[in-house]
Amino acid sequence: MKNLIRSLFSMGSLGLVFLLMAVAVFVGSFAAIGNLTSFDAIWQHVDVLAALEDQVSSHLREMQLNELYYIYAIVYETPLSDEVDQVAGNAAQIDQTLDDLAANYLNAEMGYTEEEIGLFNDFRALLEQHRQAFDRMAQTYESGDVDAALEGIVAIQEENDELQSMLDALIASFDADRLEAAQVFPEDVSFAILGVSIGLVAMLILALWGYRAIARLTQPVADLTNAVIAIGGDQYRPELLGKTLKQGGPPGRFARALDAFAQAIERRDASLKQEIERLREQLYESRRRRLKISTPNS
């Protein structure tokens, strides 16, 4: 991480561009994810409703039906089958589903109210109480005390009605939460799209800024290359280096050194040309004198 930060700082303005682009991507992603909480809430409520309606409700009806078969057998003294075992199996499946809901969904961290959590816990407590009451009635009947078993039938039926009423209330409450989340979802989507759009616009602006930064970094190289070619062709002019001569940093120092080098070569070439011209004049003068001496007097 330290090396990455040092690398970004060493790149100057271009490193700043990369850093800001990363921040823009992070902010846009956070806005998109953070503003879609209602979408997660919708699926969460759908999962809870599916568990209550498809599993808890169906197993509760089967349990109550098996209890009625058992009560019918007690009242009319008909042969019993495996109703007690089936009631226990239905109750175990309901308990497993409720345990999963309590562990994964029904807590304050998932956004459910204390009233909803309290109603859910009351339903579980009443279900346990009801199962114990049915087990006592079955044990009483099996022990031969038919009258005592018949006395518990009314309480069991009342508890069944209360269980169904509490389950209906739970389903209605969670369905209301789902509808509320569904109403908020379009607004959250709009905010998410806005956040992503802002992030994309920011990235585009930063990309243009980065292009200009790269251009500023590569332009001195092009100027220096043209200057070196011009020096080799004896066509150097200070204007070829442009603004690079006035820049700071390594490119500017190199450009000024190259300009000084080119001017030194120009001065040396000019001096050599003057020396060559002087020698030519001396040679011409020497030849002229020799010709004058060798010519006979008229």
Residue pairs with C-beta under 8 A, 6 or more apart in sequence:
7 15
8 15
8 16
8 18
8 19
9 15
11 18
12 213
13 213
13 216
14 210
14 213
14 214
14 217
17 206
17 209
17 210
17 213
18 210
20 202
20 206
21 203
21 206
21 207
21 210
24 199
24 202
24 203
24 206
25 199
25 203
27 195
27 198
27 199
27 202
28 195
28 196
28 198
28 199
28 200
28 202
28 203
29 199
30 195
31 191
31 192
31 194
31 195
31 196
31 198
31 199
32 192
32 195
32 196
35 188
35 189
35 191
35 192
35 195
36 188
36 189
36 192
37 188
38 181
38 182
38 184
38 185
38 187
38 188
39 185
39 188
39 189
41 111
41 177
41 178
41 181
42 178
42 181
42 182
42 185
44 105
44 110
44 111
45 174
45 175
45 177
45 178
45 181
46 178
47 105
48 101
48 105
48 106
48 174
49 171
49 174
49 175
49 178
51 97
51 100
51 101
52 101
52 167
52 170
52 171
52 174
53 171
55 93
55 94
55 97
56 94
56 97
56 98
56 167
57 167
57 171
59 90
59 91
59 93
59 94
59 97
60 90
60 94
60 163
60 164
60 167
62 86
62 90
63 86
63 87
63 90
63 91
63 94
64 160
64 163
64 164
66 83
66 86
66 87
66 90
67 83
67 87
67 134
67 156
67 160
69 81
69 83
70 80
70 83
70 84
70 87
70 138
71 153
71 156
71 157
72 78
73 79
73 80
73 83
74 141
74 146
74 149
74 150
74 153
75 150
75 153
84 138
87 131
87 134
88 131
91 127
91 131
94 127
95 124
95 127
98 120
98 123
98 124
98 127
101 120
102 120
102 124
105 112
106 112
106 116
106 117
106 120
107 117
108 114
108 117
111 177
112 177
115 173
116 170
116 173
116 174
116 177
119 166
119 169
119 170
119 173
120 170
122 166
123 163
123 166
123 167
123 170
126 159
126 162
126 163
126 166
127 163
129 159
130 156
130 159
130 160
130 163
133 152
133 155
133 156
133 159
134 156
136 152
137 149
137 152
137 153
137 156
138 149
140 148
140 149
140 152
141 149
219 242
219 244
220 244
220 247
220 251
220 252
220 255
221 251
223 240
223 241
223 242
223 244
223 255
224 241
224 244
224 251
224 254
224 255
224 258
226 240
227 236
227 240
227 241
227 255
227 258
227 259
227 262
228 258
230 236
230 237
230 240
231 258
231 261
231 262
231 265
234 269
236 262
236 265
236 266
238 245
238 259
241 255
241 258
241 259
244 251
244 252
244 255
245 252
245 255
245 256
245 259
246 252
247 255
